[in-house]
């Protein structure tokens, strides 16, 4: 890793890392076939270049970076071996605006592809259309095969269900009192649209989720009220293994109250 710190708070950096991990199954073991094929080690390689800023006596911290990563991983549900390549940009900003108010902003823009002979479930309605059938003729049937059978060996595809862009902004304000602090936090996360499957037949729309909290802290006791998905936003995410036929609904508005007392 290389870096240099300037007197004005700027710090460019260039890290590079390689790592290897055992390719284990869902119970932590190594399949005999993986040993025979010499596929029991998962290599990973990542390069990053970026710049950080720390100034105004620590009141402002910012970082912007580009990364490029290549790795091999064994997928948990199918145990298929996949070669994954990803690159993108990351941004983070933390700022203390006065004695009581702070903000945190993050953003990512990424592109991830994969190669592998992975078990694939095909959307039945799309299968019917391509083969001159009516959708009801294949309703309730599971149509699946290996990815190599459909696309050919070593086909590189966009990783399904992974949004290209995610951004968030959170603010926190602390009301200082004589014997306690009242803290109010509010923030929003925006997730970009994405396709659920590698064939890009089902597209999930973008969405925003607001979260907030209210806490009251005394010397020996604290009360924290947390509310997630304040506006009860309806959104969906990919269902992983059956990504071409199933989407997972969002969790609606939830609230929790935590009370703590130190004896």
N, C-alpha and C positions, 0 to 999 in steps of 0.2 A: 504494500500500500504506500502510495506517495501522496504527500500533502505539503502545503506551505501556508503559513499564517502571516497575513499582512497586518501592519499596525492599525489599519482602519477597520479591522474586524472581518475582512474577507478571507476565506480559506478554500482555495481550490483543492480538490482531492481526486485521486485515481486509484481505487482498489481493484485487485484481481484475486480471485480465490478459486481453488479446486478442492473438491471433497468427494469422498466415496462412502457409501453406506450399504449395509446388507439389504438385499432384496427379499424381504420377508412376506409371508402370507398373512391372512387376517388373524391368525392365532400366534404370530411371532416366529413361526418356523420357516425353514427354507425347503422348498419342494425339491425332491431328488432330480426332477427333470431340469431344474434351473442349474444344478451342479453339473449335470452332464453337458448342458449347452453353454456352460461358463457364463451364465446370465444371473449369477447370484450377487453381483456387485452393481450398485447403481451410481454411476459417476455424475458429477455436476460441476459446471464451470460457469462463472459469472464475472463480467467486467462492468465497471461502473465509472462514470466520469461526471463530476458535479462541482458545485460551489456552495459554500455555506457562508452565512453572515451572522455575526453575533455582535450587537452594538448597543449603544445607549445604556451602558452598565447592566447589560443582560435583559433590558426591557424588550428588545426585539431580537428574535431568532428566525432566520429564513434559510431554506435549503432547496436547491433545484438540481436534479440529476437525471442522467440518461443511463439506462442499464441494458445489458444484453446477456441473456442466460441460455445455456443449453444443458439439459439434464435427461437422465433416463429414470423412469419411475414405473412401478408396478401398481396398476389400478386396483383399488381395494375390492370392488364388487366382482369384477371379471377376472382378476389376476393376470390380465394381459400386460405385456411389456410395451411401453410407449416411449418414443423419443420426442421430447418436448422442447420447443424453441420459443423464446419470448423476448420481446424488447419493448421499451416504452419510456415514458417520462414520469417523474414524481416531483411533487411540490409540497412544501410544508411551511407554514407561517405561524409563529407564536408571538403574541404581542401583549404587553402590559400597558394599557392606556390609562394612566393615572394610578392612584393607590388602590382602587377598588374594582376596576373593570379590565377584563382580559378576553382575548379572542384566540381561537385556534382554527386555522383553515388548512385543508389538505386537498390534493387533487392528483389523480393518476390517469394516464392515457397509455393503454397497452395494446399489444398485438401478440397473440399466442397461437402457435400452430403445433400439430402433433402428427406423428407417423406411427402406425402400429396396426397389427391384425387384431382388432378389437371387436368383441361381440356387439352387434348393432341391431337395434329394433327399428323396423321400417314403418313409417306412417301408412296405415292401411288404406286411407282414402287416396293418398297419392299413388300407392301401389295399384289400386283399382283403376285410377285414371290412366296410368301408363300402360295397363294391360287390357284396356277395353272392357272393364267390368264396372258394374254399379257398386257404389260404396256399401250398400246393404248386403251385397254378396260376400263381403269379407268382414262384415261387422262382427266383433267379438273374437276374431282370430288374431293370433300373434304371429307376425311375419318377421323373421329374424335370420341373420346369417353373419358370417365374419365380414369385416370391412374389406379385406383383400378380395373377396368374392365379388363385391359390388364395384369397387374402385380400382382394383388391381393392386399389386404389391408396391409398397413404399410410397403410397399416395399421401401427399401432405395436405392437411385440411385445417381450417380454423377450429380451434377448440370450442365446442358448443357450450352455451350457457354461461359464458364468462363475459360480462359487460366490458366494452372497450374503454369506457370512461366512468369514473366515480369522483364526486367532489362533495366536500362537506364544509360547513361553517358553523362554529359554536361560539357562543358568548357567555361569560360568567360575570356576575356582579355580586360583590360582597358588601352587605350593610353591617358595618362594625358597630356594636353596642357596648354598653358598659360591662356586661357580664356574659355576653353571647354574641354569636355571629349568625346573620341570616344570609344565606347564599341562594341566588336564583341563577339557573342555567337554562339556556334555550339554544337549540341548534337544528339544522336541517342537513340531510344527506340526499344528494341527487345521484341516481344510478341511470346510466344510459341504456338505450334499447339494445337487445341482443337476440340472436337466434338460439332456439333451444337445441337444435340438432345440426349435425354436420352437413345435411343436405339443404339447410336453410329454408325449410318449409313452414316453420312456425316461428313468428317473431314476437317477442315480448316487448311491450312498450316501455318507455322510460318512466320513472316515477320519483317522487320526492317523499321523504318521511321526516316528520318533525318529532323531536324528542325534547323533554324538559324535566327539570327536577327543582325541588325546593327543599332546602335543608336548614335546620336550626340547631346550632351547636353550642352547648354550654360546657362548663368545666368537666363535668362527669357524665353528661347525658347528651344524646343527639337524636334528632328525628329527621328522617330523609323520606320525602315523597317523590317517587320516580314515575313519570308517565311516558310511555313509548307509543309512537304512532298517534300523536295527539289528534290529528285531523282524520283519523280512521281511514287512511289511504288504502285503496284496494289495488294490490299488485301481485305479480306472479313470478316465480323463479323456476329454473330448470329442475327436472326430476332425475337427473343423472342417467341411470341405466336405461330407463324407458323415456328418454328425452324427446323422442319424436311423437309420442302418443299421450304423454302425461305432463301436466304442469302443476306445481305446488302453489296453493293459494297463500296469500300473506297472512300474517298474524294481525288481528285487528288491534284496536286501542287496548292497552293494558296499563294497569297502575299497581304500584306496590308501595307499602309503607314499612320502613325499617326503623325500629326503636332500639337504641343501645344505651346501656347504663353501666358505668364502671363502679363496682363496689370497693 
